[in-house]
Every structure is written in structure tokens, then in C-alpha cells.
């Protein structure tokens, strides 16, 4: 009887994992939010049936401990916030910091076979989402005749409206499909498997994320280097040719995608030395992020909050005041937008420092160190590639400021990491 219940809960967990991933792909935020506690409850119930205990010894993992510490510091910061409502709302979205590692570490459900089965359906769902996004872009192009609908945020406007995060989802699928080439775990068949890889590469290029495209090129070079002696010369030659063409397309040949890279290469750093700007002046992504390195220390010094931070509820308001004081674009009634108002630090290290001071920064650095520890323990190609990309992403985005980015940042490294086996009593 217990075995039958355990098998039933295993089927429930498989369904919940798949539902959770599909909801992230299609940006069904409500379903994602619901699936997280359900996964936790199902995992705990399975533990109780199999081992007679609700909690797993694996929860002693440094990452789970670090996430709990980070969340606790965020909770404590509510004690000195002037906007309790905003702080509570922000903190509620971060409960996934505890729930995600809890349901993965708290259950030994995941293994190589289960993970590969889930990833197979993940790739199928992601491929369907990409195809529909292109179909939707063609419909938009037929009306407006604007090629930009096939690029960047516009391409995934029907989903997350965030091309970088969607690029990470595509990159994860690509890594899995490329790594399974050597084990011949085909997605339906070899020809379908290779075709889906090529399709995802094309879609990744259209998404135009500088970070993810550049990292994908580095990853492919690493794969070719690692497999140099075992791959055929024709395949090696075609791969190198493809990389050269891709690099030329990105950096040399004028096109909308290469323009995004050129914009960063030609960044005017002297522009940032000014204290006041014109509202009509444009900041590229690098300029805006570098400006945060000036604003955050200024705020902490003015508020005398290097130890406590300005709180999870007041951090954004403090940044908004800086944008206003610097005469940056803060919206227009005619355009019905808020400009830079509401833009966070776009760097989780800075965000943690601003919200919870030096202790919060240390806590996030502990989370980062725990990820690196996982890489060193496993020495697994998929885990390493996905985790390193996400660690770099946390330098260019405040990954804990939305449940969507928090889910991507925490879930996938843990999903690829089975953890150290702990003997149960």
C-alpha cells in the first residue's frame, strides 16, 4: 500500500514539475505560483510515506541555508521600512527563495531518468512556444510591415515580454539537446533532434540577447574543444564555419542584431560623469547599469544605511528619487509611460546591498558560493553551463525582484543537481 501511494505521488510530482516548467515558458504566472507550494506539499507527502519523516537531511545543503538567511534579512528589513505595503508585496514574491530549494532538496524524487523525461517534454513545449511566437510575429508583420516584430522583446511579447529570460530558457534546452547528442537520447529521432537544435539556435539569435548569444558561442567552443578527438572532421569543420559566420553576423555585418552589440562596444563612458542629464538622452544597457554603481553607494551613504540597507520596501523609491534628481526621463502623460521610474538596480549584488546592507550582500554572495560549490561537486556539463550563465545574469539583472526571474535563477541549477546523497535512517 505505501509503495502504491508513493508511485501515485511520483506521478503527481512529474505532472507538477512539467506543469511548472510549461507555465514558465508560456508565462502563466498564476500557475507557476500555484505549482511551487504544490510541489513542496507533494514532495513532503512522498517523504512521509517512503521514510516516515517530513523533512529530508538534504535540506542541510548550504544553498538552502543561504536562501533562508537571505529571506530572513529581507523580512527583518520590514521593521524599518516606511512603505510596509510595498515591502510585504516584495517579500511575498520571494517566498519562492525557500520553497524552490525546499521541494527539490526535500525530496529524492529527481534522478537522471526522471530529469531526462521532464526535459524532453520541456523541449517539446518550448519548441511549440517558439513556433507560435514566430507565427504571431508573421501576423503582426502582415499588418505593420515592421521587421522588428521578429526580434528581441517583440518576438516574445505574447509571453514574458522579456527576451533575455526567454533566451535563457532556450539556452537551457539547447544545452540539454547538445549534451544528449553523445548519449543518443534522441528527441523522437536523430533528424528531429538536430532540426530542433538548429531551430533553437535561430530563435536564440532572433531574441538578440547579447549576454546569452555571447555565452552560447563560448559554450559551443568549449564543447568542440572538449570533444575534439571524438568528433568527425566534417562535423568539426562545419561547426567552426558556423561559428565564424555567426560571429561575423553579430559583430561585422550590419543588421538589427549586430547593432545591439555595436551599441555596447561603442559605449561613451564620459557621458556617465555628469550629475545632470537631459530627459531626452538615451542610456544603453551598460551605461544604465554603471550608473547604478554610483547611485547605490550614494543612497546608502546619505541614509547611513550601509549596515541595515534602506529596506525591501524603500529601495525602489530611493532609486526613483535619484532618477528624478538626475533629471533622467521619468515618463510622459502623452505617452502614458513612467520612463525609468520603477527600474531596479539590474544587479542582484547591488540590489541586496541596497535593500539589506552589507549583511544582505554577504548572504547573496553565500548563495553564489553555494552554486559554485555545486558545480565543483558534480562536474556536470549541463549543470555547469546553465549555472554559470545564471550567475553572470545576476550581475546584469536583479534576479530576485520578480518571481519569474527568481524561479529561473533558482530552479534550473537545482534541477540539474541531484545533490550529495544522504543516507536515511
C-alpha positions as CSV (number, residue, x, y, z in Angstrom):
1,X,0.0,0.0,0.0
2,X,2.7,2.6,0.9
3,X,4.5,1.7,-2.4
4,X,1.3,2.3,-4.3
5,X,0.8,5.7,-2.7
6,X,4.5,6.5,-3.3
7,X,4.1,5.7,-7.0
8,X,1.0,7.8,-7.2
9,X,2.8,10.8,-5.6
10,X,5.7,10.3,-8.0
11,X,3.2,10.6,-10.9
12,X,1.8,13.7,-9.3
13,X,5.3,15.2,-8.9
14,X,6.1,14.5,-12.5
15,X,2.9,16.3,-13.6
16,X,3.6,19.2,-11.3
17,X,7.2,19.6,-12.5
18,X,6.0,19.6,-16.1
19,X,3.1,22.0,-15.4
20,X,5.5,24.3,-13.6
21,X,8.0,24.4,-16.5
22,X,5.3,24.9,-19.1
23,X,3.8,27.7,-17.1
24,X,7.2,29.4,-17.1
25,X,7.6,29.0,-20.8
26,X,4.2,30.4,-21.6
27,X,4.4,32.9,-18.7
28,X,1.3,31.6,-16.9
29,X,2.4,33.4,-13.7
30,X,-0.6,32.2,-11.6
31,X,0.1,28.6,-12.5
32,X,3.8,29.0,-11.7
33,X,2.8,30.5,-8.3
34,X,0.4,27.6,-7.5
35,X,2.8,24.9,-8.7
36,X,5.6,25.9,-6.3
37,X,3.7,25.1,-3.0
38,X,2.0,22.1,-4.6
39,X,5.5,20.6,-5.4
40,X,6.6,21.3,-1.8
41,X,3.5,19.6,-0.4
42,X,3.7,16.6,-2.7
43,X,7.4,16.1,-2.0
44,X,6.9,16.3,1.7
45,X,4.0,13.8,1.5
46,X,6.2,11.4,-0.5
47,X,8.9,11.7,2.1
48,X,6.4,10.8,4.9
49,X,5.2,7.7,3.0
50,X,8.6,6.4,2.0
51,X,10.7,7.3,5.0
52,X,8.3,8.2,7.8
53,X,9.7,11.8,8.1
54,X,8.5,15.0,6.6
55,X,11.9,16.7,6.3
56,X,15.0,15.4,4.4
57,X,18.6,15.6,5.7
58,X,19.5,17.1,2.3
59,X,17.9,20.4,3.5
60,X,21.2,21.0,5.3
61,X,22.6,21.9,1.9
62,X,24.5,25.3,2.0
63,X,22.3,26.8,-0.7
64,X,19.1,26.2,1.2
65,X,20.6,27.6,4.4
66,X,21.9,30.7,2.4
67,X,18.5,31.3,0.8
68,X,16.8,31.1,4.3
69,X,19.3,33.6,5.6
70,X,18.8,36.0,2.7
71,X,15.0,35.8,3.1
72,X,15.3,36.4,6.9
73,X,17.3,39.6,6.3
74,X,14.7,40.8,3.9
75,X,12.0,40.0,6.5
76,X,13.9,41.9,9.2
77,X,14.2,44.9,6.9
78,X,10.4,45.4,7.1
79,X,10.9,46.6,10.7
80,X,12.4,49.9,9.4
81,X,10.6,50.4,6.1
82,X,8.4,53.4,5.5
83,X,6.3,51.5,2.9
84,X,5.2,48.3,4.6
85,X,2.7,47.5,1.8
86,X,5.4,47.6,-0.9
87,X,7.8,45.7,1.3
88,X,5.3,43.0,2.1
89,X,4.4,42.6,-1.5
90,X,8.0,42.4,-2.5
91,X,8.8,39.9,0.3
92,X,5.8,37.7,-0.6
93,X,7.2,37.1,-4.1
94,X,10.4,36.0,-2.6
95,X,8.9,33.1,-0.6
96,X,10.0,31.0,-3.6
97,X,13.5,31.5,-2.3
98,X,12.7,29.0,0.4
99,X,10.1,26.9,-1.4
100,X,12.1,26.0,-4.5
101,X,15.2,24.6,-2.8
102,X,12.9,23.0,-0.2
103,X,10.9,20.9,-2.7
104,X,14.0,19.9,-4.7
105,X,16.3,19.2,-1.8
106,X,13.5,18.0,0.4
107,X,12.7,15.0,-1.8
108,X,14.9,12.5,-3.6
109,X,12.3,12.2,-6.5
110,X,14.6,13.6,-9.2
111,X,17.1,11.3,-10.8
112,X,18.7,11.1,-14.3
113,X,15.8,9.2,-15.9
114,X,13.1,11.4,-14.5
115,X,15.0,14.6,-15.3
116,X,15.6,13.5,-18.9
117,X,11.9,12.6,-19.3
118,X,10.8,16.0,-18.0
119,X,13.4,17.8,-20.2
120,X,12.1,16.0,-23.3
121,X,8.6,17.4,-22.7
122,X,10.2,20.8,-21.8
123,X,11.9,20.9,-25.2
124,X,8.7,20.0,-27.0
125,X,6.7,22.7,-25.1
126,X,9.4,25.3,-25.7
127,X,9.6,24.4,-29.4
128,X,5.8,24.8,-29.7
129,X,6.0,28.2,-27.9
130,X,8.8,29.4,-30.3
131,X,6.8,28.3,-33.4
132,X,3.7,30.1,-32.2
133,X,5.7,33.2,-31.4
134,X,7.1,33.3,-34.9
135,X,3.5,32.7,-36.3
136,X,2.3,35.6,-34.2
137,X,5.2,37.8,-35.4
138,X,4.2,37.0,-39.0
139,X,0.7,38.1,-38.3
140,X,2.0,41.4,-36.9
141,X,4.4,41.9,-39.8
142,X,1.5,41.4,-42.3
143,X,-0.3,44.4,-40.7
144,X,2.6,46.7,-39.8
145,X,5.4,45.5,-42.2
146,X,7.9,46.2,-39.5
147,X,10.7,43.6,-39.3
148,X,11.4,44.4,-35.6
149,X,8.4,42.2,-34.6
150,X,10.7,39.2,-35.3
151,X,13.4,40.5,-32.8
152,X,14.1,40.9,-29.1
153,X,11.2,41.7,-26.8
154,X,8.6,42.0,-29.6
155,X,9.2,38.4,-30.6
156,X,8.0,37.0,-27.2
157,X,5.6,39.8,-26.5
158,X,2.8,37.3,-26.2
159,X,4.6,35.5,-23.4
160,X,7.1,37.0,-20.9
161,X,7.8,40.2,-22.9
162,X,11.4,39.7,-21.6
163,X,13.7,38.4,-24.4
164,X,16.7,37.8,-22.1
165,X,14.8,35.5,-19.7
166,X,13.2,33.6,-22.6
167,X,16.7,33.4,-24.2
168,X,17.9,31.6,-21.1
169,X,15.0,29.1,-21.4
170,X,16.1,28.4,-25.0
171,X,19.8,28.2,-24.0
172,X,18.9,25.6,-21.3
173,X,17.1,23.5,-23.9
174,X,20.0,23.8,-26.3
175,X,22.5,22.7,-23.7
176,X,20.4,19.6,-22.9
177,X,19.9,18.7,-26.6
178,X,23.6,19.2,-27.5
179,X,24.8,17.2,-24.4
180,X,22.5,14.3,-25.2
181,X,23.9,14.1,-28.8
182,X,26.7,11.9,-27.4
183,X,24.4,9.6,-25.5
184,X,22.0,9.4,-28.4
185,X,18.9,10.1,-26.3
186,X,17.0,11.5,-29.3
187,X,14.1,13.8,-29.2
188,X,11.8,11.5,-31.2
189,X,14.6,10.8,-33.8
190,X,18.1,11.9,-34.7
191,X,16.9,14.1,-37.6
192,X,14.2,15.7,-35.4
193,X,16.8,16.2,-32.6
194,X,19.3,18.0,-34.8
195,X,16.5,20.1,-36.5
196,X,15.2,21.3,-33.2
197,X,18.8,22.3,-32.2
198,X,19.2,24.4,-35.3
199,X,15.7,25.9,-34.9
200,X,16.5,26.9,-31.3
201,X,19.8,28.5,-32.4
202,X,17.9,30.5,-35.0
203,X,15.4,31.6,-32.4
204,X,18.1,32.5,-29.9
205,X,19.7,34.8,-32.5
206,X,16.3,36.4,-33.2
207,X,15.9,37.1,-29.4
208,X,19.0,39.2,-29.7
209,X,20.2,38.8,-26.1
210,X,23.8,39.9,-26.2
211,X,24.6,38.1,-23.0
212,X,23.1,34.7,-23.9
213,X,24.3,34.7,-27.6
214,X,27.8,35.5,-26.5
215,X,27.7,32.9,-23.8
216,X,26.3,30.3,-26.2
217,X,29.3,30.9,-28.6
218,X,31.6,30.3,-25.6
219,X,29.7,27.2,-24.7
220,X,30.0,25.8,-28.2
221,X,33.7,26.5,-28.3
222,X,34.0,24.6,-25.0
223,X,32.0,21.7,-26.4
224,X,34.2,21.5,-29.5
225,X,37.4,21.7,-27.5
226,X,36.2,19.0,-25.1
227,X,35.1,16.7,-27.9
228,X,37.9,17.5,-30.3
229,X,39.3,13.9,-30.5
230,X,36.0,12.2,-30.6
231,X,34.1,14.2,-33.3
232,X,34.4,13.7,-37.0
233,X,36.4,16.2,-39.1
234,X,33.5,17.2,-41.3
235,X,31.3,17.9,-38.3
236,X,34.2,19.9,-36.7
237,X,34.8,21.9,-39.9
238,X,31.1,22.7,-40.3
239,X,30.8,23.7,-36.7
240,X,33.8,26.1,-36.9
241,X,32.4,27.5,-40.1
242,X,29.0,28.1,-38.5
243,X,30.7,29.9,-35.5
244,X,32.7,32.1,-37.9
245,X,29.5,33.0,-39.8
246,X,27.6,33.7,-36.6
247,X,30.4,35.9,-35.2
248,X,30.6,37.8,-38.5
249,X,26.8,38.2,-38.5
250,X,26.9,39.5,-34.9
251,X,29.9,41.8,-35.0
252,X,30.7,42.7,-38.6
253,X,27.7,42.6,-41.0
254,X,25.3,45.5,-40.4
255,X,21.9,44.2,-39.2
256,X,19.5,44.9,-36.3
257,X,21.2,42.2,-34.2
258,X,24.8,43.3,-34.7
259,X,23.6,46.9,-34.0
260,X,22.9,45.8,-30.4
261,X,26.4,44.5,-30.0
262,X,27.9,47.6,-31.6
263,X,25.9,49.8,-29.3
264,X,27.7,48.3,-26.3
265,X,31.1,48.3,-27.9
266,X,30.8,52.0,-28.7
267,X,29.6,53.0,-25.2
268,X,30.5,56.6,-24.2
269,X,31.7,56.3,-20.6
270,X,32.4,60.0,-20.3
271,X,28.7,60.5,-20.6
272,X,28.3,59.0,-17.1
273,X,30.5,61.5,-15.4
274,X,27.7,64.1,-15.4
275,X,25.4,64.7,-12.4
276,X,22.5,66.0,-14.5
277,X,21.1,64.7,-17.8
278,X,18.6,65.7,-20.3
279,X,15.3,63.7,-20.2
280,X,15.6,63.0,-23.9
281,X,19.1,61.4,-23.6
282,X,19.3,57.7,-24.2
283,X,21.1,55.3,-21.9
284,X,22.2,52.0,-23.3
285,X,22.1,48.9,-21.0
286,X,25.7,49.2,-20.0
287,X,25.5,52.9,-19.2
288,X,22.4,52.5,-17.1
289,X,23.9,49.6,-15.1
290,X,27.1,51.5,-14.5
291,X,25.1,54.5,-13.3
292,X,23.6,52.2,-10.6
293,X,27.2,51.7,-9.2
294,X,27.1,55.4,-8.4
295,X,23.6,55.7,-7.2
296,X,23.5,52.8,-4.7
297,X,26.6,53.9,-2.7
298,X,25.2,57.5,-2.7
299,X,21.9,56.3,-1.3
300,X,23.5,54.2,1.4
301,X,25.8,57.0,2.4
302,X,23.0,59.6,2.5
303,X,20.8,57.3,4.5
304,X,23.6,56.0,6.7
305,X,22.4,52.5,5.8
306,X,25.4,50.5,4.8
307,X,24.7,48.0,7.6
308,X,20.9,47.8,7.6
309,X,20.2,48.8,4.0
310,X,17.2,51.1,3.1
311,X,14.7,48.1,3.4
312,X,13.0,46.0,0.9
313,X,10.1,48.4,0.9
314,X,12.0,51.7,0.3
315,X,14.8,50.6,-2.1
316,X,12.9,51.4,-5.3
317,X,11.6,54.7,-4.0
318,X,15.1,55.7,-3.2
319,X,16.3,54.9,-6.7
320,X,13.3,56.7,-8.3
321,X,14.3,59.8,-6.3
322,X,17.8,59.5,-7.8
323,X,16.4,59.3,-11.4
324,X,14.3,62.4,-10.7
325,X,17.3,64.4,-9.1
326,X,19.5,63.5,-12.1
327,X,16.8,64.8,-14.5
328,X,16.5,61.5,-16.3
329,X,13.4,60.5,-18.3
330,X,10.6,59.7,-15.9
331,X,7.7,59.4,-18.3
332,X,5.3,61.5,-20.2
333,X,1.5,61.9,-19.8
334,X,1.2,61.9,-23.6
335,X,3.0,58.6,-24.0
336,X,1.3,57.1,-20.8
337,X,4.6,55.7,-19.5
338,X,6.7,56.1,-16.4
339,X,10.1,56.3,-18.1
340,X,12.8,55.0,-15.7
341,X,10.6,55.1,-12.6
342,X,10.3,51.6,-11.2
343,X,13.6,50.4,-12.8
344,X,15.6,48.5,-10.2
345,X,19.5,48.3,-10.0
346,X,19.6,45.5,-12.6
347,X,22.3,43.8,-10.5
348,X,21.3,41.4,-7.6
349,X,24.5,42.2,-5.7
350,X,23.7,45.9,-5.7
351,X,20.0,45.2,-5.0
352,X,20.8,43.0,-2.0
353,X,23.2,45.7,-0.7
354,X,20.7,48.5,-1.2
355,X,17.8,46.6,0.4
356,X,19.6,44.9,3.3
357,X,23.0,46.4,3.5
358,X,26.3,44.6,3.8
359,X,24.7,41.5,5.6
360,X,22.4,41.1,2.6
361,X,25.2,41.4,0.2
362,X,27.1,38.7,2.1
363,X,24.0,36.4,2.1
364,X,23.7,36.7,-1.6
365,X,27.4,36.0,-2.0
366,X,26.9,32.9,0.0
367,X,24.1,31.8,-2.4
368,X,26.6,32.4,-5.3
369,X,29.3,30.5,-3.5
370,X,26.8,27.6,-2.9
371,X,26.1,27.5,-6.7
372,X,29.9,27.3,-7.4
373,X,30.2,24.5,-4.9
374,X,27.5,22.6,-6.7
375,X,29.4,22.9,-10.0
376,X,32.7,21.7,-8.4
377,X,31.0,18.7,-6.7
378,X,29.1,17.5,-9.8
379,X,31.5,18.4,-12.6
380,X,28.5,18.0,-15.0
381,X,28.4,19.8,-18.3
382,X,24.7,20.8,-18.2
383,X,24.8,22.0,-14.6
384,X,28.0,24.0,-15.2
385,X,26.8,25.7,-18.4
386,X,23.4,26.6,-17.0
387,X,24.6,27.7,-13.6
388,X,27.5,29.9,-14.9
389,X,25.1,31.7,-17.3
390,X,22.7,32.4,-14.5
391,X,25.5,33.6,-12.2
392,X,26.6,36.1,-14.9
393,X,22.9,37.0,-15.4
394,X,22.6,38.0,-11.7
395,X,25.3,40.7,-12.4
396,X,23.1,42.3,-15.1
397,X,19.7,41.7,-13.5
398,X,18.1,41.9,-10.1
399,X,17.0,38.3,-10.3
400,X,15.0,38.2,-7.0
401,X,12.8,41.2,-7.8
402,X,10.3,39.1,-9.8
403,X,9.1,35.6,-9.1
404,X,9.6,34.8,-12.8
405,X,13.3,35.6,-12.8
406,X,13.7,34.1,-9.3
407,X,12.2,30.8,-10.5
408,X,14.6,30.6,-13.5
409,X,17.6,31.6,-11.4
410,X,17.0,29.1,-8.6
411,X,15.1,26.2,-10.2
412,X,17.3,25.2,-13.1
413,X,20.6,24.8,-11.3
414,X,18.9,22.7,-8.6
415,X,17.0,20.7,-11.2
416,X,20.3,19.6,-12.8
417,X,21.9,18.9,-9.5
418,X,20.9,15.8,-7.6
419,X,22.9,16.8,-4.6
420,X,25.0,14.7,-2.2
421,X,23.3,11.5,-1.3
422,X,22.4,11.4,2.3
423,X,21.7,8.1,4.0
424,X,18.3,8.0,5.6
425,X,17.8,6.2,8.9
